[in-house]
């Protein structure tokens, strides 16, 4: 980091996602990870496309609450922090596809995607601890799958990538082999649309490129 880094707000990643952490590291950002797990089922009552932003905001709020419970001396370091939260959901024909509960469900997801187009929706929410304001951005990307045979799906599931992955696949791994085309942001499908992330930080007067 350059000598201006000490004047920048502290960045807090409210996520345990290895991919999101990798994105921030690859952008040479100085950040801290504070994960506060939430029960995301509360968002089931909302329309599919609304859920990622609602869940991301809840993640940011949970971390904000965690900070406010810290001793006053410890809280000081976060007084101007930016809490970054994100959530990704896959949807097709009005149905949402989250993280499969088991291999059987992962197979069902991939079988449904086979030869069809689904959408990845990723929302990024930033909470500014100084202004106490939320800022959000959402990306919607179309993903078309190849026509897959059952043995191909099972071979992919054997890699284990389906575990903990929305829709049962990871585009940043062998999952890309299943995809015919993408219209939009590949990083949105992976879990953090980089261009939108850059823009939302810039809107907070946080310079990524300095």
C-alpha positions in Angstrom: 0.0 0.0 0.0 1.2 3.6 -0.6 1.6 6.3 2.0 -2.0 7.4 1.6 -3.3 4.1 2.9 -3.4 5.3 6.5 -5.9 8.0 5.6 -8.3 5.6 4.0 -11.3 4.1 5.9 -10.8 0.7 7.2 -12.4 -2.0 5.1 -14.3 -4.8 6.7 -15.3 -7.8 4.7 -18.5 -9.2 6.2 -18.1 -12.6 4.5 -16.3 -15.9 5.0 -16.3 -16.5 1.2 -12.8 -17.5 -0.1 -13.6 -16.0 -3.5 -14.6 -12.6 -2.1 -11.5 -12.5 0.1 -9.4 -13.4 -3.0 -10.9 -10.5 -4.9 -10.0 -8.0 -2.2 -6.5 -9.4 -1.9 -6.0 -9.4 -5.7 -7.0 -5.7 -5.7 -4.3 -5.1 -3.0 -6.8 -3.8 -0.6 -6.1 -3.6 3.1 -9.0 -5.2 4.9 -10.2 -7.2 7.9 -12.7 -10.0 7.9 -15.5 -10.1 10.5 -18.0 -12.8 9.8 -21.4 -12.8 11.6 -23.5 -15.7 10.4 -27.2 -15.1 10.0 -30.2 -17.3 9.2 -30.9 -16.3 5.6 -34.3 -18.1 5.6 -36.0 -14.8 6.8 -35.7 -13.5 3.2 -37.7 -16.4 1.7 -40.8 -14.3 1.8 -39.4 -11.8 -0.6 -39.2 -12.0 -4.4 -36.2 -13.9 -5.7 -34.4 -10.9 -7.2 -34.9 -8.8 -4.0 -33.3 -11.4 -1.7 -29.6 -10.8 -2.4 -29.7 -7.2 -1.4 -31.9 -7.9 1.7 -29.6 -10.6 2.8 -26.4 -8.6 2.1 -27.8 -5.7 4.2 -28.6 -8.1 7.0 -25.0 -9.4 6.9 -23.6 -5.8 7.1 -26.0 -5.0 9.9 -25.0 -8.1 11.9 -21.3 -7.0 11.7 -22.2 -3.4 12.6 -24.0 -4.7 15.6 -21.0 -6.9 16.5 -18.8 -3.8 16.4 -21.1 -1.7 18.6 -20.9 -4.5 21.2 -17.1 -4.2 21.5 -15.5 -2.2 24.3 -15.3 1.6 23.5 -11.6 1.6 23.0 -11.8 -1.2 20.5 -14.7 0.4 18.6 -12.6 3.5 17.9 -10.7 1.8 15.1 -13.9 1.2 13.2 -15.5 4.7 13.6 -15.0 5.5 9.8 -14.9 1.9 8.5 -16.7 0.6 5.5 -18.5 -2.7 6.0 -18.7 -4.7 2.8 -21.3 -7.4 2.4 -22.5 -9.4 -0.6 -24.9 -12.1 -1.4 -25.5 -14.2 -4.6 -28.6 -16.1 -5.7 -29.3 -18.0 -8.8 -32.8 -18.0 -10.3 -34.7 -19.5 -13.2 -38.3 -19.3 -14.1 -39.2 -17.6 -10.8 -37.4 -20.2 -8.7 -34.3 -19.6 -6.6 -31.4 -21.9 -6.3 -29.3 -21.5 -3.2 -26.7 -23.7 -1.7 -27.7 -27.4 -2.2 -28.3 -29.3 1.0 -26.7 -32.5 -0.3 -25.4 -34.1 -3.5 -28.8 -35.2 -4.6 -30.1 -31.7 -4.6 -27.0 -30.4 -6.3 -27.7 -33.0 -9.1 -31.3 -31.7 -9.4 -30.0 -28.1 -9.7 -27.5 -28.9 -12.5 -30.0 -31.1 -14.3 -32.5 -28.2 -14.3 -29.8 -25.8 -15.6 -28.7 -28.3 -18.4 -29.5 -26.8 -21.8 -31.2 -23.7 -20.2 -30.4 -20.2 -19.2 -30.5 -19.1 -15.5 -29.6 -15.8 -13.9 -27.0 -15.0 -11.2 -27.9 -12.0 -9.1 -25.3 -10.6 -6.8 -25.9 -7.6 -4.5 -23.1 -5.6 -2.8 -24.0 -3.5 0.3 -21.6 -1.1 1.9 -22.4 0.4 5.3 -20.5 3.5 6.2 -19.8 3.6 9.9 -19.2 7.3 9.9 -22.3 8.4 8.0 -24.4 5.4 9.2 -25.7 5.1 5.7 -26.2 2.0 3.5 -25.2 2.0 -0.2 -26.0 -0.9 -2.5 -25.5 -2.1 -6.1 -26.9 -5.2 -7.8 -25.7 -7.1 -10.9 -27.8 -9.5 -12.9 -25.9 -11.9 -15.3 -27.3 -14.6 -17.6 -25.7 -18.0 -17.6 -26.4 -20.6 -20.3 -25.5 -24.2 -19.6 -24.5 -26.8 -22.1 -26.7 -29.8 -22.6 -25.3 -32.2 -19.9 -25.5 -35.9 -19.6 -26.1 -37.5 -16.2 -22.6 -38.9 -16.1 -21.1 -35.5 -16.7 -23.1 -34.0 -13.9 -22.0 -36.9 -11.6 -18.4 -36.5 -12.7 -18.6 -32.8 -11.8 -20.2 -33.5 -8.4 -17.3 -35.9 -7.7 -15.0 -32.8 -7.6 -16.8 -31.6 -4.5 -17.1 -28.0 -5.9 -20.9 -28.1 -5.4 -20.6 -27.9 -1.6 -21.4 -24.5 -0.3 -21.9 -23.1 -3.8 -25.1 -21.3 -4.9 -26.7 -23.4 -7.6 -24.4 -26.3 -7.0 -21.4 -25.1 -9.1 -18.5 -22.8 -9.0 -17.6 -20.9 -12.1 -14.1 -20.2 -10.9 -13.3 -23.9 -11.1 -14.4 -27.0 -13.1 -17.8 -25.5 -13.2 -16.8 -23.3 -16.1 -16.7 -26.5 -18.2 -20.5 -26.7 -17.9 -21.2 -23.3 -19.2 -22.0 -22.5 -22.9 -22.1 -18.7 -22.6 -22.4 -15.8 -20.2 -24.0 -12.4 -20.8 -22.8 -10.0 -18.2 -20.2 -10.3 -15.4 -18.3 -13.5 -14.8 -17.3 -12.2 -11.4 -21.0 -11.6 -10.6 -21.6 -15.4 -11.0 -18.5 -16.1 -8.9 -19.9 -14.0 -6.1 -18.5 -10.4 -6.3 -18.9 -8.3 -9.5 -15.6 -6.5 -9.6 -16.6 -3.5 -11.7 -19.6 -2.8 -9.5 -17.4 -3.3 -6.4 -14.9 -0.8 -7.7 -17.7 1.7 -8.4 -19.4 1.4 -5.0 -16.0 2.0 -3.2 -15.3 5.0 -5.5 -18.7 6.4 -4.5 -17.5 6.3 -0.9 -14.4 8.3 -1.9 -12.3 5.2 -1.5 -9.7 5.1 -4.2 -8.7 1.6 -5.2 -6.1 2.6 -7.8 -4.0 4.9 -5.6 
